[in-house]
């Protein structure tokens, strides 16, 4: 999700995780199962699995749950088969919305997601209608108290990052998915902790929202995030500082 900055969207998502930890664990279990099925159960050789495990650890998912999901994906335990899908559409204000889905029943998921869009005043669209507006990137967010910008920029660029942004006391390190693992490893070796480290879809351009439209868009995002089969939601909106302050005061 993108708000005033990508960090604004991440803060929104972190709040959802705190409120719905059990649901998040269930979603992450699916991601681990699929990653293990596709590339095997060793995170040292399966980068996708390593990222899924890191995401699970970041929200305090129990070790037993993680290991059980790996064994399901590796075939040691019985498991459902999940389809990977991308649903695209438009929300209030013409905001482009992209949902990454893992489902064991696409005939159930599609109408449910369509209804969520419609109830929020949006519309589910055809495949490819908004995907071209987004790029997949690795994002690492670091509190500015842990490093200075010059040192972080040098470290990140040497590791293959594309950009380092300073946003209100947070540094946002952006990298290509192929170099994201190197960047995360370099930060870890340097003793620089990350608040968030994830692969995400970043919009190339954004739509600026007023407070009323922003409320409607955030309601849509919350409803999509709450769906069991929705793994992640990205959108191309921007909320100005004044509007963001009013929303946070609600």
C-alpha positions as CSV (number, residue, x, y, z in Angstrom):
1,X,0.0,0.0,0.0
2,X,1.2,3.6,-0.6
3,X,0.1,6.5,1.5
4,X,1.9,9.8,1.9
5,X,5.0,7.6,1.5
6,X,5.5,3.9,1.4
7,X,6.2,4.1,5.2
8,X,2.8,5.6,5.8
9,X,1.3,2.5,4.1
10,X,3.5,0.2,6.1
11,X,2.4,1.9,9.4
12,X,-1.2,1.2,8.4
13,X,-0.4,-2.4,7.7
14,X,1.5,-2.8,11.0
15,X,-1.5,-1.6,12.9
16,X,-3.6,-4.2,11.1
17,X,-1.2,-6.9,12.0
18,X,-1.2,-6.0,15.6
19,X,-5.0,-6.2,15.6
20,X,-5.3,-9.4,13.7
21,X,-2.3,-11.4,14.6
22,X,-4.0,-14.8,14.4
23,X,-5.3,-14.1,10.9
24,X,-1.9,-12.9,9.8
25,X,-0.3,-16.1,11.0
26,X,-2.8,-18.1,8.9
27,X,-1.9,-16.1,5.8
28,X,1.8,-16.5,6.4
29,X,1.4,-20.2,6.9
30,X,-0.1,-20.3,3.3
31,X,2.9,-18.3,2.0
32,X,5.4,-20.6,3.6
33,X,3.6,-23.7,2.3
34,X,3.5,-22.4,-1.2
35,X,7.2,-21.3,-1.1
36,X,8.3,-24.7,0.2
37,X,6.3,-26.5,-2.5
38,X,7.8,-24.4,-5.2
39,X,11.4,-24.4,-4.1
40,X,11.9,-27.0,-1.3
41,X,12.1,-26.7,2.4
42,X,15.6,-25.2,2.8
43,X,15.5,-21.4,3.3
44,X,19.3,-21.3,2.5
45,X,18.6,-22.3,-1.1
46,X,14.9,-21.1,-1.4
47,X,14.9,-17.3,-1.2
48,X,11.1,-17.1,-1.4
49,X,10.8,-19.4,1.6
50,X,13.4,-17.3,3.5
51,X,11.4,-14.2,3.0
52,X,8.2,-15.9,4.1
53,X,9.9,-17.2,7.2
54,X,11.3,-13.8,8.0
55,X,7.9,-12.2,7.6
56,X,6.5,-14.9,10.0
57,X,9.2,-14.2,12.6
58,X,8.6,-10.5,12.3
59,X,5.0,-10.9,13.7
60,X,6.1,-13.4,16.4
61,X,4.6,-16.5,14.7
62,X,5.5,-19.5,16.8
63,X,8.5,-21.6,15.6
64,X,6.3,-24.8,15.7
65,X,3.8,-23.1,13.3
66,X,6.6,-22.2,10.9
67,X,8.1,-25.7,10.9
68,X,4.7,-27.3,10.4
69,X,4.0,-25.1,7.4
70,X,7.4,-26.0,5.9
71,X,6.7,-29.7,6.4
72,X,3.3,-29.3,4.7
73,X,4.9,-27.6,1.7
74,X,7.7,-30.1,1.5
75,X,5.2,-33.0,1.5
76,X,5.9,-34.4,4.9
77,X,2.4,-33.5,6.1
78,X,-0.8,-33.4,4.1
79,X,-1.7,-29.9,2.8
80,X,-4.2,-28.1,0.6
81,X,-3.2,-26.9,-2.8
82,X,-3.2,-23.2,-3.2
83,X,-3.5,-21.1,-6.4
84,X,-1.6,-17.9,-6.7
85,X,-3.7,-15.2,-8.2
86,X,-3.6,-11.4,-8.7
87,X,-6.9,-9.5,-8.6
88,X,-6.9,-5.9,-9.9
89,X,-9.4,-3.1,-9.8
90,X,-10.3,0.4,-8.9
91,X,-11.3,2.0,-5.6
92,X,-12.9,5.3,-4.7
93,X,-11.3,8.3,-6.4
94,X,-10.0,6.1,-9.2
95,X,-7.3,4.6,-7.0
96,X,-5.7,1.5,-8.6
97,X,-5.7,-1.5,-6.3
98,X,-3.8,-4.8,-6.7
99,X,-4.4,-7.8,-4.5
100,X,-2.1,-10.9,-4.3
101,X,-4.1,-14.0,-3.5
102,X,-3.5,-17.5,-2.3
103,X,-6.6,-19.6,-2.4
104,X,-7.7,-23.2,-2.3
105,X,-11.0,-22.3,-4.0
106,X,-10.9,-19.5,-6.6
107,X,-14.6,-19.9,-7.3
108,X,-15.3,-18.8,-3.8
109,X,-12.6,-16.1,-3.6
110,X,-13.4,-14.2,-6.8
111,X,-17.0,-13.2,-5.9
112,X,-16.1,-12.4,-2.3
113,X,-13.3,-10.0,-3.4
114,X,-15.6,-8.5,-6.1
115,X,-18.2,-7.8,-3.4
116,X,-15.6,-6.1,-1.2
117,X,-14.8,-3.7,-4.0
118,X,-18.4,-3.0,-4.8
119,X,-19.4,-2.3,-1.2
120,X,-16.6,0.2,-1.0
121,X,-17.7,2.0,-4.2
122,X,-15.0,0.4,-6.3
123,X,-14.9,-2.2,-9.1
124,X,-12.9,-5.3,-9.7
125,X,-11.3,-5.1,-13.1
126,X,-9.8,-7.4,-15.8
127,X,-6.4,-8.9,-15.5
128,X,-3.7,-6.4,-16.4
129,X,-5.9,-3.3,-15.9
130,X,-3.6,-1.8,-13.2
131,X,-0.6,-4.1,-12.7
132,X,1.4,-2.0,-15.2
133,X,1.2,0.9,-12.7
134,X,3.3,-1.0,-10.1
135,X,6.9,-2.3,-9.8
136,X,8.0,-5.0,-7.4
137,X,10.7,-3.8,-5.1
138,X,12.4,-4.7,-1.8
139,X,11.7,-2.3,1.0
140,X,13.6,-2.0,4.2
141,X,12.6,0.6,6.8
142,X,15.1,1.7,9.4
143,X,14.6,4.1,12.4
144,X,17.0,7.1,11.9
145,X,18.3,6.7,15.4
146,X,20.2,3.6,14.4
147,X,22.4,5.1,11.6
148,X,23.1,8.3,9.7
149,X,22.0,8.9,6.2
150,X,25.5,9.1,4.6
151,X,26.7,5.9,6.1
152,X,23.5,4.1,5.3
153,X,23.5,5.3,1.7
154,X,27.1,4.0,1.2
155,X,26.3,0.7,2.8
156,X,23.1,0.2,0.9
157,X,24.5,1.2,-2.5
158,X,27.4,-1.1,-2.1
159,X,25.0,-4.0,-1.4
160,X,23.0,-3.2,-4.6
161,X,20.2,-0.9,-3.3
162,X,18.6,1.5,-5.8
163,X,17.7,4.4,-3.4
164,X,17.6,5.6,0.2
165,X,14.9,8.0,1.2
166,X,14.6,10.0,4.5
167,X,11.0,10.3,5.6
168,X,10.3,11.8,9.0
169,X,12.8,10.0,11.1
170,X,12.7,6.8,9.0
171,X,15.0,5.7,6.3
172,X,13.5,3.7,3.5
173,X,15.9,1.5,1.5
174,X,14.6,0.5,-1.9
175,X,16.1,-2.3,-4.0
176,X,15.4,-4.6,-6.9
177,X,14.0,-8.0,-5.7
178,X,17.2,-9.7,-7.0
179,X,19.5,-7.7,-4.7
180,X,17.1,-7.4,-1.8
181,X,18.6,-10.3,0.1
182,X,22.1,-8.8,-0.3
183,X,20.9,-5.5,1.1
184,X,19.2,-7.2,4.1
185,X,22.3,-9.2,4.8
186,X,24.5,-6.1,4.7
187,X,22.2,-4.3,7.1
188,X,22.3,-7.3,9.5
189,X,26.1,-7.5,9.4
190,X,26.4,-3.8,10.1
191,X,24.1,-4.2,13.1
192,X,21.4,-2.0,11.7
193,X,18.0,-3.2,12.7
194,X,15.0,-3.0,10.3
195,X,11.5,-2.3,11.4
196,X,10.2,-3.7,8.1
197,X,11.9,-5.7,5.4
198,X,9.6,-7.0,2.7
199,X,9.0,-7.4,-1.0
200,X,6.2,-5.1,-2.1
201,X,4.6,-3.6,-5.2
202,X,5.3,0.1,-5.4
203,X,3.2,2.4,-7.6
204,X,4.9,4.5,-10.3
205,X,2.5,7.4,-9.8
206,X,-0.1,8.2,-7.2
207,X,-3.5,9.8,-6.9
208,X,-3.8,12.5,-4.2
209,X,-6.8,12.0,-2.0
210,X,-8.9,14.4,0.2
211,X,-9.9,13.2,3.6
212,X,-13.3,11.9,2.7
213,X,-12.0,9.8,-0.2
214,X,-9.0,8.7,1.8
215,X,-11.4,7.3,4.5
216,X,-13.3,5.3,1.8
217,X,-10.1,4.0,0.3
218,X,-8.7,2.9,3.7
219,X,-11.9,1.2,4.4
220,X,-11.6,-0.8,1.2
221,X,-8.0,-1.6,2.0
222,X,-8.9,-2.8,5.5
223,X,-11.7,-5.0,4.2
224,X,-9.3,-6.6,1.6
225,X,-6.6,-7.1,4.2
226,X,-9.2,-8.8,6.4
227,X,-10.0,-11.4,3.8
228,X,-8.4,-14.8,4.5
229,X,-7.1,-15.3,1.0
230,X,-5.6,-11.9,0.4
231,X,-1.9,-12.0,1.0
232,X,-1.1,-8.3,0.3
233,X,-2.8,-5.2,-1.1
234,X,-1.1,-2.4,-3.0
235,X,-2.7,0.9,-4.1
236,X,-1.5,4.1,-5.8
237,X,-2.8,6.8,-3.5
238,X,-1.1,9.7,-1.8
239,X,-2.5,11.4,1.4
240,X,-1.2,14.9,2.0
241,X,0.2,15.7,5.4
242,X,-2.9,17.7,6.6
243,X,-5.3,15.0,5.6
244,X,-3.1,12.3,7.1
245,X,-3.1,14.2,10.4
246,X,-6.9,14.5,10.4
247,X,-7.2,10.7,9.7
248,X,-4.8,9.8,12.5
249,X,-6.8,12.0,14.8
250,X,-10.0,10.0,14.1
